[in-house]
């Protein structure tokens, strides 16, 4: 029998689903199948390949053998290529169609994703856009393994094997409550805040980046509160519980409670940061994924902002 006929794409798909969900039953629930159907596909795949791919444990689920780990990475790539082949042939020169999965850093999602999704719906309605938001520490492995097509994040701390397109640029700035003694100042020097409590956005990689910049500037912050919730940071600042350093600035200078927040330039400037959309250099983007990159650039390019800008 020819090697190419010993296993099927469906077997690879069910194996990948079982590996990602951690058990046959969880994969079956996600795919609306029976656990026996998933288990049978994996067993037949093992027989076809002559390799033991997973260890099944009733109370724990399943764990991959070294052969299974190797196969999972290759299977994901093969399934993506098969999917791309289908859409490239079925499109036949017509409108771009098919799925594209975009990962987005959580704090950027509320301002980046809505204009992108609206643009795609208007300009390329046959592209099935899926969205995943979370910290870069979770999105990056998925990007490198093929779980998502492209990732929107800040450009710092990304590995060199990623291709990047800049979407917008902003500047790290201070946010203060309206009642703060420096609220009417044109800019703020970090030494003026040395005794003030810092409310740290503790959402990787922002927290490490912020603390690293402060250390390089010779500032030792008084970290009073840590939270991974962007809006909670703004609400605590608005309540007068401290100041914070942020990269992103929403269009509205108010907390959820309606309390005013004041944004100020830091002197000297700590850094300007770029919002980028990225993908592995080793991956050739599909035409529809490339279209999403282009639409993201046009949809988000107007979001450049610096604290000294009017308004």
N, C-alpha and C positions, 0 to 999 in steps of 0.2 A: 504494500500500500504506500502511495506517495505520502511524504511527510506532511504535506500541506492539507491532507484530508484526514489526519488522525485526530484532530480536535476541531471544534467549531467555535465561532465567535460567541455564540450563545453560552457555551460552557465557560469561556473566558469572562464573559460579562457577569455570570452568576458567581464565579469564583471571586472576582474583584468585589462584587457587592457583599459577599459573605465576609471577606477579609476586612472591608471597610466598616461594616456594621458589627463585626465581632462575633457573629453567630449565624447559623443557618436560619433560625427562626426570625431574627431581626431583619435579615436580608429578605426573607420571604414576605414579611409584613410590608416592607418598603416597596416590593415589586408585585404585591398582590398575588403571590404564589403560595404553595404549600412548602413547609420545611423539607419534606421528602423530595420535592422537585429540585430544590437547591442542592441538597445533599447528594442526590443522584448525579447531577451535572458535575459536581466537584469530584465525585468518585470516578466517573467516566473520564474526566480530564486527567486524573492521576493515572488511570490505566493507560490512556493514550500516550502520556508523556513518560510513563515508567518511573514516576517519582512521587514520593510522599510529600504532599504540599501543606498539610495542616494537621494539628493535633486537636482532637475534639475532647472537651471536658464538660460534662453536664452542668456543673455548678458555675463554671467560669466562662464557658463559650468555646471559642477556638483561637488558637495561636498558630502563626505560620512557622513552618520549618525554614531553614536557610534557602531551600529550593523554592518554597512558596514566596518568600520575600523577593527573591530574584524575579520570579515569574510575575508577581504583582506589578512591579515597575514596568516590565516589558509589555504586559497585557494591557495596561492603561494606555501606553503609547500606541499599541496596535489597534485598540478599540477606537482611539481618537482618529487615527489615520483611516480606518474603515469608515467611520462616520463622515470624515471630510471627503473621502472618495465618493460616497453616496451623494452628498449634497453638491459636489462639483459636477458630477454627471447629470444629476436630476435638474440642476439649475439651467444647464444648457444655454448659458449666455443671458438668461433672464434676470429678474431682480434677485438680489442677494437674499438667500433664505437659509434657515437653519439656526441651531443653538450657538450662543456665545455666553460664557459665564464670566462675570466681572467680579473680582474681589475688591473690596474697598475698606480702607482703614476706618474704624467706627466713627471717630470724631469728624471725619471729612464727609461721611455718607449723607448727612442731612442737606449739605449745600452742594455737593458734587453730583450725587446720583439723580435727583429730580430733573435738573436740566438735561442731563445725558439721556435719561429714559424718555423724556418728552421729545427730544430731538430724534432719537431712534424710532419712536412710534410715528413721528411725522415723516421722516426722511427715508426710513428703511423698515417699514412695518412688518415685513416678512422675516426679519431677524428675531428669533426668540431669545430675548435677553433674560438671563438669570443673574440674580444678585446674591452675593455672600459678603457680609460685613463682619469685621472682627479685628483683633490686634494683628499687627504684621507678623508676630511670632507664630500665629496660626495660619495666616494667609500665605506666607512665603513657602512653607513646605508643600502646600497644595498647588501653588503656582509651579514650583520646580518639578512636581510629580505629574503635572497635567490635569489636576483636579479643577483648576480654573484656567481660563485662557489668558487673562490680563489682570493686573493688579493696580489699583490707584492708591497712592500713599505719598508721604513725603519722601524726598529723594535721599535724605541722609540714612546712613546705616544699611543701605542695600548692598548686596554682594556684587562684585564686578561682572559676574556672568549674566547680568540682566541688561537688556536694551531698554533705554528710557526715552520718553518724549515728555517734555515739560508742558504742563497744562496751565499753571499759574504760578505766581511768586508772591510771597508775603514776608513780613519781618517780625521777628520775635519782639513782643511788646509787653508792657505791664498793664494789668487791669486793676483798677482801684474802685472802692465805693465812692459814691458822689460826695460823701462827707469827709473824705480823706484830706489830710492837710496838704497833699501834693496835687489834689484834683484840678487845680487851676494852673498848674505849671505847664510850660510848653513841652518839657521833657523831664525824665527822671533819671538820676544817677543811682546806681545800685547801692552805693554806700548810704544813701538817704533812707534805705529800706532795711538796713542791717538788723535793726531791733524789731522790725515788724514781723508778725507771723506770716509764713508762706503757706499757701494752700496749693499743694503740688498735684498736678494732673498725673496720676500714677498709672499710665496706660502705655505699655511698651510700644515703640521705643522712645516716646516723648519724655518720660521721666528721666531716663538715663541721659538723654540728649540735653535736657534742661540742666540737670545737676552737673554734667560735664562742662557745659558752657560757663556756669557760675564758678566752678573750680578754676577754670582757665582764666577767668576774669579776676581771680583772687577774692571772690565773695563767698562767705560761709553763711548760707541761709538758715533761718530759724524755721524749720519745717514743723508746722503745727498740725496740719491735717493732710491726709493723702486720700485720694479717691480716683477711681478710673472713670467716673461719670463726668463728662465735660460740662453738662448743664449744672450739676451740683457744684462744681468749682465756681461757676459764675454766680450761682445763688448765694454761696457762702461769702464770696467777695462782696456782693451787693448788700449783704446783711452787716458788713463791717467786721467780719471775722478775720480778715487778712487781705493780702494781695496775692496775685498769681502772675505767672509768666506763661503766655500762650503764643502760639503761632497763628492759629486761625482766628478770624474775627467775624462773627455773624453780622448780618446787615442791621440787626436791631440791638441797640445798646441798653437792653433791659434783661433782667432775669425772668424766670417763669412767673415770679411773684409781681412783676411789674416795677421792680426797683432798678434805678439807673446804675449803669456801670460805665466807668470812664477808662478809655484806652489811651495810653501814653507811650511815646517813643522812649527808648532807652539810650542814654548817652554815656559812653560811646556805644554805637550799635553792636549788639551781640552777634547777630547774623541775619542774613536773609535766606529764606528757605523756599524750595520749589516743591510744588505738588506735581507728581509725575504719574504717568501710566507706563507700566513696565511689563516685560515678558522675557523668558530665557532667550539668550542670543542663539542658542542651538536649535530653537524652534522656528520654523517658518510659519508665520501667521497665515491663517486662511483668509480669503478675500473678505469674508464677513467680519472676522475679528479685526482685520486692518481697517475696515469701515468704521467699526466701533471706536478704534483709536482716533481716527480722523474726526469723527463726530464729537468725541470727548474733548478734543482740542478746541474745536469751534464752539462747543457749548460752555466751556469753563474758562476760556481765555480771558473773559472780561472780569474775572474775580481777583485780578491783581490788587493788592492793597498794602499800603504802608501807613503807619500811625500819623505821619505828617500830612497825609492827603486831606484836602478839604472835605469836611463832613465826616 
